[in-house]
Amino acid sequence: MKALLIYRAARFSPNSVDKDKKILEAVGDELCNKGHDVTYVAEENISDEDDADVILSMGRLPETIEWLAWKEKEARVTLNSSKGMENASRSTIERLMRENDIPTAPLEGDDGYWLKRGDSAAQQKADVVYAKDGEERERVLADFKARGISDVVVTAHVVGDLVKFYGVRGTGFFKCFYPTDDGENKFDDEKRNGLAHHYNFDIQRLMESAERLAAITGLDVYGGDCIVRSDGSFAIIDFNDWPSFSRCREEAAKAIVLRVERIQLEKTC
């Protein structure tokens, strides 16, 4: 089998370029160990001549998504798919969560607000901003608009433990971590809720919610953040395509390859 692995453009990996590169290459190593032919390409350099039986893409550029859709018409296996990537904008995921009763943050609250760029994932710290009250929320909204960003997701801040989760749909792979335990973070926003209390919660229910959202969006390789309240309830506050899996990279690589194998098997049945 020939596999093409596509690196994500650096602008979509703020403070995470090396981590994102490592997970893609860990998947490539796993494929090589199974005897497959693996090549890599940066998404900015994809050409019409690039091809493979399986295409594993971390790319987010519109032209990358269009290219994936073209390859899918030629019966290539893609992960994540063009459909998943079309649904990967924050505003679309926010809408799908509310339409499908996935636990998420309320729109109003007494503990401030989060304003997040809605047309894509965060590309810089200014794309995710905390506002302490309604007045500051309006000022931040104006700042987004001044930067030419009109698609902004606004939700109330949820008090509780921040938990990061990582999954590969349909494989049973699902991991949770508390970023304040290991100090690994991207923009320091993880510190807003303080050190984790490790409130008891139903991890199986979180996994079921994340897997359902993965199926709805079409994102087979996913990650996200949730807040676990003191009563054990949770709200998913972020859900994104193909994270770096830096806390569980080798296990994730094996699960991603397993997902590819299962999709291939489904195509032959």
TORGU-912003 format. One line per field, with one value per atom (N, C-alpha, C): residue in three letters; chain; x, y, z. Coordinates in steps of 0.1 Angstrom, whole numbers. Layout:
N
type: ALA ...
mol: A ...
px: X ...
py: Y ...
pz: Z ...
//
This chain:
269
type: MET MET MET LYS LYS LYS ALA ALA ALA LEU LEU LEU LEU LEU LEU ILE ILE ILE TYR TYR TYR ARG ARG ARG ALA ALA ALA ALA ALA ALA ARG ARG ARG PHE PHE PHE SER SER SER PRO PRO PRO ASN ASN ASN SER SER SER VAL VAL VAL ASP ASP ASP LYS LYS LYS ASP ASP ASP LYS LYS LYS LYS LYS LYS ILE ILE ILE LEU LEU LEU GLU GLU GLU ALA ALA ALA VAL VAL VAL GLY GLY GLY ASP ASP ASP GLU GLU GLU LEU LEU LEU CYS CYS CYS ASN ASN ASN LYS LYS LYS GLY GLY GLY HIS HIS HIS ASP ASP ASP VAL VAL VAL THR THR THR TYR TYR TYR VAL VAL VAL ALA ALA ALA GLU GLU GLU GLU GLU GLU ASN ASN ASN ILE ILE ILE SER SER SER ASP ASP ASP GLU GLU GLU ASP ASP ASP ASP ASP ASP ALA ALA ALA ASP ASP ASP VAL VAL VAL ILE ILE ILE LEU LEU LEU SER SER SER MET MET MET GLY GLY GLY ARG ARG ARG LEU LEU LEU PRO PRO PRO GLU GLU GLU THR THR THR ILE ILE ILE GLU GLU GLU TRP TRP TRP LEU LEU LEU ALA ALA ALA TRP TRP TRP LYS LYS LYS GLU GLU GLU LYS LYS LYS GLU GLU GLU ALA ALA ALA ARG ARG ARG VAL VAL VAL THR THR THR LEU LEU LEU ASN ASN ASN SER SER SER SER SER SER LYS LYS LYS GLY GLY GLY MET MET MET GLU GLU GLU ASN ASN ASN ALA ALA ALA SER SER SER ARG ARG ARG SER SER SER THR THR THR ILE ILE ILE GLU GLU GLU ARG ARG ARG LEU LEU LEU MET MET MET ARG ARG ARG GLU GLU GLU ASN ASN ASN ASP ASP ASP ILE ILE ILE PRO PRO PRO THR THR THR ALA ALA ALA PRO PRO PRO LEU LEU LEU GLU GLU GLU GLY GLY GLY ASP ASP ASP ASP ASP ASP GLY GLY GLY TYR TYR TYR TRP TRP TRP LEU LEU LEU LYS LYS LYS ARG ARG ARG GLY GLY GLY ASP ASP ASP SER SER SER ALA ALA ALA ALA ALA ALA GLN GLN GLN GLN GLN GLN LYS LYS LYS ALA ALA ALA ASP ASP ASP VAL VAL VAL VAL VAL VAL TYR TYR TYR ALA ALA ALA LYS LYS LYS ASP ASP ASP GLY GLY GLY GLU GLU GLU GLU GLU GLU ARG ARG ARG GLU GLU GLU ARG ARG ARG VAL VAL VAL LEU LEU LEU ALA ALA ALA ASP ASP ASP PHE PHE PHE LYS LYS LYS ALA ALA ALA ARG ARG ARG GLY GLY GLY ILE ILE ILE SER SER SER ASP ASP ASP VAL VAL VAL VAL VAL VAL VAL VAL VAL THR THR THR ALA ALA ALA HIS HIS HIS VAL VAL VAL VAL VAL VAL GLY GLY GLY ASP ASP ASP LEU LEU LEU VAL VAL VAL LYS LYS LYS PHE PHE PHE TYR TYR TYR GLY GLY GLY VAL VAL VAL ARG ARG ARG GLY GLY GLY THR THR THR GLY GLY GLY PHE PHE PHE PHE PHE PHE LYS LYS LYS CYS CYS CYS PHE PHE PHE TYR TYR TYR PRO PRO PRO THR THR THR ASP ASP ASP ASP ASP ASP GLY GLY GLY GLU GLU GLU ASN ASN ASN LYS LYS LYS PHE PHE PHE ASP ASP ASP ASP ASP ASP GLU GLU GLU LYS LYS LYS ARG ARG ARG ASN ASN ASN GLY GLY GLY LEU LEU LEU ALA ALA ALA HIS HIS HIS HIS HIS HIS TYR TYR TYR ASN ASN ASN PHE PHE PHE ASP ASP ASP ILE ILE ILE GLN GLN GLN ARG ARG ARG LEU LEU LEU MET MET MET GLU GLU GLU SER SER SER ALA ALA ALA GLU GLU GLU ARG ARG ARG LEU LEU LEU ALA ALA ALA ALA ALA ALA ILE ILE ILE THR THR THR GLY GLY GLY LEU LEU LEU ASP ASP ASP VAL VAL VAL TYR TYR TYR GLY GLY GLY GLY GLY GLY ASP ASP ASP CYS CYS CYS ILE ILE ILE VAL VAL VAL ARG ARG ARG SER SER SER ASP ASP ASP GLY GLY GLY SER SER SER PHE PHE PHE ALA ALA ALA ILE ILE ILE ILE ILE ILE ASP ASP ASP PHE PHE PHE ASN ASN ASN ASP ASP ASP TRP TRP TRP PRO PRO PRO SER SER SER PHE PHE PHE SER SER SER ARG ARG ARG CYS CYS CYS ARG ARG ARG GLU GLU GLU GLU GLU GLU ALA ALA ALA ALA ALA ALA LYS LYS LYS ALA ALA ALA ILE ILE ILE VAL VAL VAL LEU LEU LEU ARG ARG ARG VAL VAL VAL GLU GLU GLU ARG ARG ARG ILE ILE ILE GLN GLN GLN LEU LEU LEU GLU GLU GLU LYS LYS LYS THR THR THR CYS CYS CYS
mol: A A A A A A A A A A A A A A A A A A A A A A A A A A A A A A A A A A A A A A A A A A A A A A A A A A A A A A A A A A A A A A A A A A A A A A A A A A A A A A A A A A A A A A A A A A A A A A A A A A A A A A A A A A A A A A A A A A A A A A A A A A A A A A A A A A A A A A A A A A A A A A A A A A A A A A A A A A A A A A A A A A A A A A A A A A A A A A A A A A A A A A A A A A A A A A A A A A A A A A A A A A A A A A A A A A A A A A A A A A A A A A A A A A A A A A A A A A A A A A A A A A A A A A A A A A A A A A A A A A A A A A A A A A A A A A A A A A A A A A A A A A A A A A A A A A A A A A A A A A A A A A A A A A A A A A A A A A A A A A A A A A A A A A A A A A A A A A A A A A A A A A A A A A A A A A A A A A A A A A A A A A A A A A A A A A A A A A A A A A A A A A A A A A A A A A A A A A A A A A A A A A A A A A A A A A A A A A A A A A A A A A A A A A A A A A A A A A A A A A A A A A A A A A A A A A A A A A A A A A A A A A A A A A A A A A A A A A A A A A A A A A A A A A A A A A A A A A A A A A A A A A A A A A A A A A A A A A A A A A A A A A A A A A A A A A A A A A A A A A A A A A A A A A A A A A A A A A A A A A A A A A A A A A A A A A A A A A A A A A A A A A A A A A A A A A A A A A A A A A A A A A A A A A A A A A A A A A A A A A A A A A A A A A A A A A A A A A A A A A A A A A A A A A A A A A A A A A A A A A A A A A A A A A A A A A A A A A A A A A A A A A A A A A A A A A A A A A A A A A A A A A A A A A A A A A A A A A A A A A A A A A A A A A A A A A A A A A A A A A A A A A A A A A A A A A A A A A A A A A A A A A A A A A A A A A A A A A A A A A A A A A A A A A A A A A A A A A A A A A A A A A A A A A A
px: 8 0 9 5 12 4 11 5 11 3 8 4 14 11 14 4 4 6 17 20 10 7 -2 7 1 8 11 22 27 18 11 2 -10 -13 -23 -18 -5 1 8 1 8 14 27 34 34 30 29 35 43 47 55 64 72 63 54 45 36 31 22 31 43 51 54 56 60 49 36 25 24 25 23 34 47 58 57 51 49 39 29 20 27 36 44 53 59 68 60 48 39 35 32 29 41 53 65 68 66 68 59 48 39 42 52 57 51 45 38 48 46 54 49 57 52 60 53 59 52 59 54 54 45 44 38 43 37 24 14 1 3 12 14 20 26 33 25 13 6 4 5 3 -7 -11 -20 -14 -1 6 7 5 6 -6 -3 -13 -9 -18 -16 -29 -27 -39 -46 -38 -43 -36 -45 -39 -43 -33 -34 -30 -40 -38 -41 -31 -33 -37 -38 -39 -53 -53 -65 -67 -58 -60 -72 -80 -92 -88 -77 -72 -69 -64 -61 -74 -84 -97 -103 -102 -107 -100 -86 -78 -82 -85 -89 -102 -112 -125 -123 -114 -111 -106 -96 -91 -101 -110 -121 -130 -132 -139 -132 -119 -111 -109 -118 -118 -106 -99 -88 -94 -87 -90 -84 -91 -86 -89 -80 -82 -74 -80 -94 -100 -113 -119 -122 -125 -128 -141 -151 -163 -160 -151 -147 -141 -132 -125 -134 -144 -154 -162 -163 -171 -162 -149 -140 -139 -146 -145 -152 -148 -153 -168 -172 -186 -195 -190 -198 -199 -188 -188 -197 -197 -205 -220 -223 -237 -241 -233 -236 -237 -229 -231 -244 -249 -262 -273 -272 -283 -285 -274 -274 -273 -275 -275 -262 -251 -238 -235 -232 -230 -219 -223 -213 -216 -208 -209 -222 -228 -240 -236 -246 -243 -242 -248 -248 -243 -237 -233 -228 -223 -219 -204 -196 -182 -174 -179 -172 -175 -168 -171 -158 -159 -148 -153 -144 -147 -136 -140 -131 -134 -123 -124 -133 -143 -152 -150 -143 -141 -130 -122 -112 -107 -97 -90 -82 -78 -69 -56 -52 -39 -29 -34 -26 -34 -27 -33 -45 -45 -56 -69 -68 -80 -89 -84 -91 -89 -100 -99 -109 -105 -114 -119 -132 -137 -144 -141 -146 -161 -167 -181 -187 -199 -206 -200 -196 -190 -177 -168 -156 -158 -168 -172 -174 -181 -184 -172 -162 -150 -142 -141 -133 -140 -153 -160 -156 -155 -151 -137 -128 -114 -113 -121 -122 -126 -137 -142 -132 -124 -114 -102 -101 -91 -97 -109 -116 -122 -124 -130 -144 -154 -168 -175 -169 -174 -167 -174 -169 -179 -173 -181 -180 -191 -191 -199 -192 -199 -195 -203 -200 -189 -181 -170 -176 -171 -176 -165 -169 -160 -159 -146 -144 -130 -128 -115 -115 -104 -101 -95 -102 -97 -95 -83 -81 -83 -90 -92 -87 -84 -79 -85 -89 -96 -94 -96 -96 -109 -118 -131 -131 -140 -142 -131 -121 -110 -110 -117 -116 -106 -98 -87 -93 -92 -97 -89 -83 -74 -78 -77 -80 -68 -65 -54 -58 -52 -53 -41 -42 -30 -24 -31 -25 -16 -18 -10 4 5 19 24 16 21 22 17 18 6 8 -3 2 -8 -5 -4 -14 -15 -16 -15 -17 -32 -41 -55 -60 -52 -55 -55 -48 -46 -58 -67 -78 -86 -88 -96 -88 -75 -67 -63 -56 -52 -64 -63 -74 -77 -90 -95 -97 -97 -99 -113 -123 -137 -140 -147 -152 -162 -160 -169 -169 -179 -181 -173 -161 -152 -159 -166 -173 -183 -190 -200 -194 -182 -175 -170 -165 -161 -173 -184 -196 -200 -199 -203 -193 -180 -170 -170 -173 -174 -186 -197 -209 -207 -200 -196 -187 -177 -168 -176 -186 -194 -202 -208 -216 -208 -196 -187 -180 -177 -169 -154 -150 -136 -132 -125 -120 -109 -100 -89 -92 -94 -99 -93 -95 -92 -100 -100 -108 -105 -113 -112 -126 -127 -140 -137 -148 -147 -156 -150 -158 -162 -174 -179 -178 -180 -178 -188 -200 -210 -208 -197 -194 -200 -208 -213 -202 -202 -192 -197 -189 -192 -180 -182 -172 -170 -159 -157 -148 -142 -134 -133 -134 -133 -126 -115 -107 -102 -97 -92 -77 -74 -60 -51 -52 -43 -29 -20 -7 -5 -15 -14 -1 5 18 19 8 8 7 3 0 3 14 17 18 26 28 15 7 -6 -15 -15 -24 -20 -7 -3 -8 -7 -12 -27 -34 -49 -53 -45 -48 -46 -35 -33 -44 -48 -59 -72 -75 -86 -85 -74 -72 -75 -69 -72 -86 -94 -108 -116 -112 -119 -116 -104 -101 -109 -110 -118 -133 -138 -152 -154 -144 -145 -145 -139 -138 -150 -158 -169 -182
py: -12 0 13 22 35 45 52 62 76 86 100 107 112 119 134 142 157 165 172 181 193 198 210 222 232 245 251 257 262 272 279 290 283 271 264 256 257 250 260 270 280 273 275 269 253 247 233 227 234 229 216 215 203 192 194 184 178 187 182 174 178 170 156 155 143 133 137 127 122 130 125 115 119 110 97 97 85 76 82 74 68 76 71 60 61 50 37 39 27 20 28 23 16 22 16 3 2 -10 -21 -18 -28 -30 -25 -27 -19 -7 2 12 18 28 42 49 62 74 84 97 108 119 131 143 152 165 176 188 199 203 207 210 221 230 241 237 224 219 208 205 195 198 188 190 180 182 172 158 158 145 137 143 136 126 114 104 92 85 73 65 53 45 51 56 62 75 85 99 103 105 110 124 133 147 155 163 172 186 187 200 207 220 228 239 240 250 247 256 253 245 248 241 226 224 210 202 208 202 199 208 206 195 194 183 170 169 157 152 161 158 152 157 152 138 135 122 112 116 107 103 111 107 97 96 86 73 73 61 60 71 70 71 64 66 78 87 99 100 105 107 119 129 131 134 131 133 148 151 164 169 159 163 167 159 163 176 179 192 204 201 212 215 205 207 211 213 215 230 239 253 253 262 263 266 275 279 267 259 248 237 234 225 229 242 248 245 248 246 232 223 209 203 208 204 207 220 224 217 215 208 194 188 173 170 181 179 173 177 174 184 180 189 199 212 223 235 245 257 264 270 279 292 299 311 323 322 332 326 335 331 342 340 350 351 343 341 346 354 359 351 355 349 345 336 333 336 344 347 341 333 325 326 328 328 317 319 308 302 309 304 294 292 282 279 271 269 281 283 294 294 305 306 315 322 330 332 337 339 348 358 368 361 349 342 336 335 330 340 347 358 356 358 358 372 374 387 386 394 393 396 403 407 411 415 418 430 440 452 449 441 437 428 419 411 419 430 438 445 449 455 444 432 422 418 418 416 426 439 450 448 443 440 429 419 408 414 422 428 437 445 453 446 433 424 417 420 414 401 397 385 387 383 385 373 361 349 346 349 347 339 329 321 326 329 335 326 321 313 317 314 317 308 314 307 296 284 274 271 271 269 254 249 235 231 218 212 212 217 216 202 195 182 181 177 175 161 158 145 143 130 127 114 113 100 97 85 80 72 77 72 57 49 35 26 30 21 18 25 24 32 39 48 61 64 76 79 90 94 107 109 122 126 139 144 158 161 174 183 193 201 208 211 218 208 195 185 184 185 184 197 208 221 223 214 215 222 234 242 250 256 263 278 284 299 303 294 297 299 298 299 288 277 265 268 279 283 290 294 303 296 283 276 272 275 271 256 252 238 228 217 207 202 201 194 179 175 161 157 165 161 148 139 127 129 122 123 110 109 97 97 92 92 85 74 67 76 84 93 104 109 118 112 100 93 91 87 85 98 109 122 126 124 128 119 106 97 101 105 108 121 131 143 140 131 127 121 113 107 118 127 138 147 150 159 152 139 132 133 137 138 125 116 103 105 115 117 131 131 143 145 157 160 172 175 186 189 199 202 202 198 199 205 210 215 205 199 191 199 201 208 200 207 200 189 190 179 168 168 157 159 169 172 179 178 184 191 200 208 207 203 203 217 223 237 238 227 227 213 213 200 203 196 199 187 189 178 176 163 158 167 165 172 166 171 166 153 150 137 136 148 148 140 138 131 116 112 98 94 99 99 85 76 63 55 55 48 54 67 73 69 68 64 51 41 28 28 36 37 43 53 59 49 41 31 20 17 7 13 26 32 31 33 32 18 8 -6 -9 -4 -7 -1 11 18 10 6 -2 -15 -21 -34 -31 -20 -17 -14 -9 -6 -18 -29 -41 -51 -48 -57 -53
pz: 0 0 0 -8 -8 0 9 18 16 15 14 27 34 47 45 48 45 58 59 70 70 82 83 81 75 74 87 89 102 108 101 106 114 111 119 131 134 145 154 160 168 181 182 193 193 182 181 168 161 148 149 159 161 166 175 180 169 161 150 140 137 128 134 147 153 153 155 154 140 130 116 113 117 114 123 135 142 135 129 120 108 102 91 95 106 111 113 119 121 108 98 85 78 80 74 81 94 101 96 90 85 70 65 51 41 45 35 30 18 12 16 23 29 23 19 15 22 23 30 21 23 16 25 24 31 23 30 23 13 16 6 -7 -7 -19 -26 -22 -29 -44 -52 -67 -72 -84 -90 -92 -92 -94 -82 -70 -57 -57 -53 -52 -43 -38 -29 -27 -22 -19 -7 3 15 17 21 23 37 45 59 60 62 61 74 78 89 83 70 64 66 66 68 58 48 38 29 25 16 4 -2 -14 -10 2 6 7 13 15 1 -8 -21 -28 -26 -32 -26 -13 -7 -13 -15 -21 -35 -42 -56 -55 -45 -44 -39 -31 -26 -38 -47 -59 -67 -65 -72 -63 -52 -43 -34 -32 -22 -8 1 16 21 27 33 48 55 70 74 80 80 66 65 52 49 36 32 39 41 48 62 69 83 83 74 74 71 62 60 72 81 93 105 103 114 119 113 118 131 140 154 154 145 145 140 131 126 137 144 155 166 169 180 176 164 159 160 155 155 169 179 193 198 196 201 194 181 174 178 183 186 201 209 224 229 223 229 240 252 263 260 260 257 266 265 274 271 282 280 273 268 261 271 282 292 306 314 327 335 348 357 359 351 354 342 333 321 309 298 285 278 268 259 245 238 224 216 206 198 183 176 161 156 148 144 131 122 108 107 117 117 131 133 145 148 161 165 158 153 146 154 164 173 186 196 209 209 200 199 193 189 183 194 206 218 229 233 243 254 266 278 281 283 287 301 310 324 325 316 317 304 304 291 284 292 286 279 286 279 267 268 257 244 246 234 229 238 233 225 230 224 210 210 197 187 191 182 177 186 182 172 173 163 149 150 137 131 139 134 127 131 124 112 109 97 100 113 117 122 114 118 123 121 126 139 150 164 172 179 188 202 208 222 231 242 252 266 275 289 295 303 310 319 319 328 339 351 362 365 366 369 365 364 359 344 339 324 322 312 309 293 289 275 271 260 255 241 238 225 220 208 203 189 185 171 170 162 161 157 164 161 165 172 176 191 199 213 220 211 217 221 235 240 253 254 265 271 284 290 299 299 307 313 324 330 327 319 315 327 337 349 357 354 361 355 342 336 330 331 327 312 304 289 284 278 273 261 254 242 244 250 251 266 275 290 294 284 287 296 296 304 319 323 337 342 334 338 349 349 359 371 371 382 382 392 393 394 388 387 401 404 417 415 402 398 403 399 403 396 403 397 386 374 363 355 347 339 326 326 314 302 305 294 287 295 289 281 285 277 264 265 253 243 248 240 233 241 235 224 227 217 205 206 195 187 193 186 178 184 177 165 167 157 145 148 137 130 137 132 123 127 119 108 110 101 104 116 120 127 120 126 136 134 143 150 163 169 183 188 202 206 219 224 239 243 257 263 276 283 297 303 317 325 335 344 357 359 370 383 395 408 410 403 404 394 386 377 363 361 348 340 326 318 306 301 289 280 268 258 252 254 250 237 233 221 215 201 194 181 179 167 160 147 139 142 143 144 153 166 175 175 183 183 191 199 207 215 219 225 238 245 257 255 243 241 226 221 206 201 207 201 201 212 212 201 200 190 176 173 160 156 166 163 161 168 167 153 149 136 125 125 115 116 128 129 123 124 118 103 97 83 78 86 82 82 92 93 82 78 67 54 52 40 39 51 52 48 53 50 35 29 14 6 11 3 6 16 20 12
//
